[in-house]
């Protein structure tokens, strides 16, 4: 026996149902402050925010490159 239930909720309704806080005002305030800092020429704020993502993508690319090198090396030895 298989029972399937579909629930149609908006993100706000889902947050309320789960008891999670609504952080949309905090999100808007943070983005507006960041936007003002960038308009004022503070590129440091943007780089501080993007640094974790950029570092992660560099590590992923490095891993991918090493994987391709190992495949190439293994194939050339055969």
N, C-alpha and C positions, 0 to 999 in steps of 0.2 A: 504494500500500500504506500502510495506516495502522495503527500499533500504539499501543495505549493501555495504560498501567500504572497501577493504583490502589494506593496505599500507605496503609495505615491505621496512623498513629503517634499516640501521645500527645504533648503538648508536651514532656514530659521526654525521651521517646525521640528526638524530632526534634532537641532541643538536643544530646543526646549524640552523635547521628549526625553533626551538623554541627560538633561540637567547640566549641560555645558554652558559656559558663559558666552554671551554675545560680545565678541571682541572687534566688531566692525568699526566702532568709533575710535578705538585705539589704533587699529590698522590705518584708518583714514588720517588720523593725526600724525602718525609716524611717517606715512608717505608724503603728507604735505610739508612736514619739517624737512625731510630729505630733499624734496623738490626745491624748497627755498634755499637750502644750503648749496645745491648744485647750481641754481640760478645765480647765487652770489659768488660762484667761482670756487667753492670748496669741493674739489674733486676727491679729497681724502675721505670724505664721508661715503662716497660711492664705492671707492676701492675697499674701504673697511667692510662694507656690507657684502661686496662680491668676493672677497678674498677666500672664504671657505669653499665657495662653489668653484672658483678658479683652481684652487689647490687640488680639490677632488678630481676635477677633470684632467689635470696634468698627471695625477697618479694613475688614473684610468688609462690614459693614452700611453703612459710608460709601460704599464702592464700589458696592454695590447701589443705594443711594439716588441716587447720581450717574447711574448707568445709567438708572434710571427717569425721572429728570429730563430726560436727553438724549432719551429716547424720546418723552416728553410734548412737549418743545419741538419736536422734528422733526415730530411728528404735527400740532401746532397750526399750524405754518407752512404746511402744505399746504393 
